[in-house]
Amino acid sequence: MAVTTPTAREIPEVRADLAAWATDQGRDGMANWLYCMLSADARTSYDDLLPPGVTTPQALAARTAAGLRTAELSYVTSDMTALAHHAAQSLDNFDMRPEDLPAPTGMLAFEDPPMRYEAAGNQPIRLVTWGPWLGHLAIDYWSGTREYLDQVEAALPEYLGDTSPAESAAWLRTKFAHVAPGQMASLQPIHGYNYQRTTLIEPGLLDLSDTPPGDVALLRLIQATWLLMGQSIATSERVAADRASRRRIQRIDRDYGTEVRLIRLRRARTERGTDPAERSGSREYQHRWVVRGHWRDQWYSSRGAHKPIWISPYIAGPEGLPFIGGEKVMVLAR
């Protein structure tokens, strides 16, 4: 089944629906959904950080509800996502600080899913939310519920094989034995998104030596997106939900905002004098060449440390001279 990607103007309503689900303490709320999905003896990396008597499903749902209430909403267009995906591949570890985030709490929605999450059956990541939790930065990854269910349905014949209906029913009873009768949550939350996981990021340089490569790549992608959003290569404008959505959002909670930041890649432009080779004045060049896009560690005295900034590809060398190798190369420049 085809998945419809929300537009930027629909994201405020998506936030409201997710927040309502996280707040719901009933059978189909987030806390009970998480409880049902976890096995009875499952442990998470958050258990030892929680106060006594508070379960991971309860804590995650409460934190998600509180974070979404104040989240800054951003919608990343396809071209901006493509650049972030490319730039993330060369982004090294750095001292990420609160001021590097677009907002203390936020939600990123992608026009095109930038990456698939390997640990969840290669589900495309469509939303990312974040905020402070348990002394860390918590980053949540969300995929589309319909995509998840389609994948499960397609895999069932191979997974079950020659299993009889009675054996399948017995397996299901065992898997959900910890769920009381009548308390099983719907596998397809009404808001249309599937919570995948929360990653806790400690302050300072990260030790990712034991982290699966897929998780590292996903984290680097989000970090690259945040960094690029703070540079002049990105443009940002605020767009509002349509009238019908605004009314529905207000019925859910009057405190929810109805605007979203639309993040686009700035149009390419070329200006005389912007080429570093032209400004040097001390060397004569006999050709032109392409300087690939790359990260540069820029020193910031205000933070007493370096921070990566993205340098877009550009054509170096005096205008009119031939390229090295005689090839015509198309680059993105700002």
C-alpha positions in Angstrom: 0.0 0.0 0.0 1.4 3.4 -0.9 2.2 5.7 1.9 1.1 9.4 1.7 3.8 11.8 3.0 2.3 14.6 5.0 2.9 18.2 3.7 4.6 20.8 5.9 1.2 22.3 6.8 0.0 19.0 8.1 2.8 18.5 10.6 1.3 20.5 13.4 -1.7 18.2 13.3 0.6 15.2 13.3 2.3 16.5 16.4 -1.1 17.0 18.1 -2.1 13.4 17.3 1.1 12.0 18.6 0.9 14.0 21.8 -2.7 12.9 22.4 -1.5 9.3 22.0 1.4 9.8 24.4 -0.9 11.4 26.9 -3.7 8.7 26.7 -3.5 6.5 29.8 -6.0 4.0 28.4 -5.7 0.8 26.5 -4.7 2.4 23.2 -2.3 5.0 24.6 1.4 5.0 24.2 2.3 3.6 27.6 0.1 0.5 27.2 1.2 0.1 23.6 4.8 -0.1 24.7 3.9 -2.4 27.6 2.2 -4.8 25.2 5.0 -4.7 22.7 7.7 -5.6 25.3 7.9 -9.1 26.6 7.3 -9.7 30.3 11.0 -10.1 31.1 12.3 -7.4 28.8 14.8 -4.9 30.1 15.9 -1.7 28.5 18.9 0.6 28.9 16.7 3.1 30.7 15.6 0.9 33.5 18.5 1.6 35.8 18.1 5.4 35.3 14.4 5.6 36.3 13.0 6.2 39.8 11.8 3.2 41.7 8.3 2.1 40.7 8.4 3.9 37.3 8.3 1.6 34.3 10.0 2.3 31.0 6.6 2.5 29.1 5.2 5.0 31.6 8.4 7.1 31.6 8.7 7.1 27.8 5.1 8.1 27.3 5.2 10.9 29.9 8.5 12.3 28.4 7.1 12.1 24.8 3.9 13.9 25.8 5.8 16.6 27.6 8.3 17.1 24.8 5.8 17.2 22.0 3.8 19.9 23.9 6.8 22.3 23.6 8.5 21.0 20.5 9.7 23.3 17.7 8.4 21.7 14.5 10.6 21.5 11.3 9.8 20.1 7.9 12.9 19.2 5.9 12.5 19.2 2.1 13.9 16.5 -0.2 16.9 18.5 -1.5 17.9 19.5 2.1 17.6 15.9 3.2 19.7 14.7 0.3 22.5 17.2 1.3 22.3 16.1 4.9 22.5 12.4 3.9 25.6 13.2 1.8 27.3 15.3 4.4 26.6 12.8 7.2 28.9 10.3 5.5 32.0 12.4 6.3 30.9 13.9 9.6 33.3 12.9 12.4 32.7 12.8 16.1 32.4 16.2 17.8 31.5 17.8 21.1 27.7 18.3 20.5 26.2 20.9 22.8 22.7 22.2 23.6 23.3 25.3 21.4 23.9 23.0 18.4 20.3 21.9 18.4 17.6 23.9 16.5 15.6 23.9 19.8 15.8 22.3 23.2 12.8 20.1 22.2 11.7 19.5 18.7 10.4 17.4 15.9 11.8 16.9 12.4 9.6 15.6 9.6 11.2 14.6 6.4 9.6 15.0 3.0 11.5 11.9 1.9 12.7 9.4 4.5 16.5 9.9 4.6 17.4 6.5 5.9 16.1 3.1 6.9 16.6 1.8 10.4 18.3 -1.6 10.1 17.4 -2.7 13.7 13.7 -2.4 12.9 13.5 -4.3 9.7 14.8 -1.5 7.5 11.8 0.7 8.3 12.2 4.2 6.7 12.5 6.9 9.4 9.9 9.6 8.8 9.9 11.6 12.0 12.6 12.4 14.6 11.8 13.9 18.0 14.2 15.0 20.7 14.4 16.6 24.2 16.2 16.3 27.5 15.6 13.2 29.6 17.4 11.5 32.5 20.4 13.8 32.2 20.8 13.0 28.5 19.6 14.1 25.1 16.9 11.7 24.1 16.4 11.2 20.3 13.3 9.2 19.2 12.9 7.6 15.8 9.5 7.0 14.1 8.5 5.1 11.0 5.2 4.9 9.2 2.7 2.4 10.8 1.3 1.4 7.4 4.8 0.6 6.1 5.5 -1.5 9.2 2.3 -3.5 8.9 2.8 -4.1 5.2 6.2 -5.4 5.9 4.9 -7.7 8.7 2.2 -9.0 6.4 4.6 -9.7 3.6 7.0 -11.6 5.9 4.4 -13.7 7.7 4.2 -16.6 5.1 8.0 -17.1 5.2 8.2 -16.6 9.0 5.4 -18.9 9.9 6.1 -21.5 7.2 4.1 -24.6 7.8 2.9 -23.5 11.2 -0.7 -24.5 11.8 -3.3 -21.9 13.0 -3.3 -23.6 16.4 0.5 -23.3 16.7 0.4 -19.6 15.7 -2.3 -18.9 18.2 -0.2 -20.6 20.9 2.8 -18.5 20.0 0.8 -15.3 20.2 -0.6 -16.3 23.6 2.9 -16.9 24.8 4.3 -13.6 23.4 1.5 -11.5 25.0 1.0 -13.6 28.1 1.9 -10.6 30.3 -1.1 -8.6 28.9 -4.3 -9.0 30.8 -7.5 -9.9 28.9 -9.1 -6.9 27.3 -5.9 -4.8 27.6 -4.2 -5.6 24.3 -3.4 -2.3 22.5 -4.1 -1.8 18.8 -1.1 -2.7 16.7 -1.9 0.2 14.4 -2.1 3.5 16.4 -4.5 5.9 14.8 -1.9 8.7 14.3 -0.1 6.6 11.6 3.4 6.4 13.0 5.3 3.6 14.6 7.6 4.4 17.5 10.9 2.6 16.9 13.3 3.5 19.7 14.9 6.2 21.9 18.6 6.8 21.9 20.2 8.6 24.9 23.1 10.8 24.1 25.5 11.8 26.8 27.0 15.3 26.9 30.4 15.8 25.2 32.3 13.5 22.8 30.5 10.3 22.2 32.0 6.8 22.6 30.4 4.9 19.7 32.8 2.1 19.5 30.2 -0.5 20.6 27.3 1.1 18.6 26.0 -0.8 15.6 27.0 0.9 12.3 23.4 1.5 11.3 22.7 3.4 14.6 25.9 5.5 14.1 24.8 6.3 10.5 21.4 7.4 11.7 22.8 9.5 14.5 25.3 11.2 12.1 22.4 12.0 9.7 20.4 13.7 12.4 23.5 15.6 13.6 24.3 16.7 10.1 20.7 17.9 9.6 20.9 20.0 12.8 24.2 21.5 11.9 23.1 22.4 8.3 19.9 24.0 9.6 22.1 26.5 11.5 24.1 27.6 8.4 23.3 30.0 5.6 23.1 27.1 3.2 19.6 26.4 4.6 16.6 28.7 4.4 13.8 28.7 6.9 10.3 30.1 6.7 7.3 29.6 8.9 4.1 28.1 7.4 0.8 27.6 9.2 -1.5 24.7 9.3 -4.7 25.1 7.2 -7.9 26.4 8.8 -9.5 22.9 9.3 -6.3 21.6 10.9 -6.0 24.6 13.2 -9.5 24.0 14.5 -8.9 20.3 15.1 -5.6 21.1 16.9 -7.3 23.6 19.1 -9.9 21.0 20.1 -7.1 18.6 21.1 -5.2 21.3 23.1 -5.4 25.0 22.8 -1.7 25.4 23.8 -0.3 23.6 20.8 1.2 25.8 18.1 0.0 25.6 14.6 3.2 26.6 12.7 6.1 24.7 11.3 9.6 25.7 10.1 10.0 24.8 6.4 13.7 24.0 5.8 14.9 24.3 2.2 18.3 24.2 0.5 19.3 27.7 -0.6 19.4 28.1 -4.3 22.8 27.8 -5.9 24.5 31.0 -6.9 28.0 32.0 -8.1 29.5 35.4 -7.3 32.8 36.9 -8.5 35.4 37.0 -5.8 34.0 34.1 -3.7 36.6 31.6 -5.0 39.4 31.4 -2.4 41.9 30.9 -5.2 40.8 34.2 -6.8 41.3 36.1 -3.6 44.8 34.8 -2.9 46.5 37.0 -5.5 49.8 35.2 -4.9 49.7 32.3 -7.3 48.8 31.8 -11.0 46.7 28.8 -11.9 46.6 27.2 -15.3 43.4 25.2 -14.8 40.2 25.0 -12.7 39.2 22.2 -10.4 36.3 21.1 -8.1 36.7 21.3 -4.4 34.4 18.7 -3.0 31.9 19.5 -0.2 33.5 18.8 3.2 33.3 19.6 6.9 35.7 22.1 8.4 36.4 22.4 12.2 35.7 26.1 12.9 37.0 27.5 16.2 34.4 29.4 18.2 35.8 31.5 21.0 32.3 31.7 22.6 32.3 28.0 23.2 36.0 27.5 23.6 36.0 24.6 21.1 35.7 23.7 17.5 32.4 23.0 15.7 31.9 21.4 12.3 30.7 23.7 9.5 29.8 22.4 6.0 31.7 23.9 3.1 29.7 23.4 -0.1 31.4 22.2 -3.3 32.8 25.0 -5.4 34.8 25.5 -8.6 38.3 26.8 -7.8 40.6 28.6 -10.2 40.3 31.6 -12.6 37.2 31.6 -14.7 37.6 30.5 -18.3 40.5 28.1 -17.8 40.0 24.4 -18.5 39.1 21.8 -15.8 41.7 19.3 -14.8 41.1 16.3 -17.0 38.8 18.3 -19.3 35.6 17.0 -17.7 32.5 19.1 -17.2 31.5 18.8 -13.5 28.2 20.0 -12.0 28.4 21.2 -8.5 26.2 22.8 -5.9 27.4 26.2 -4.8 25.8 28.9 -2.7 
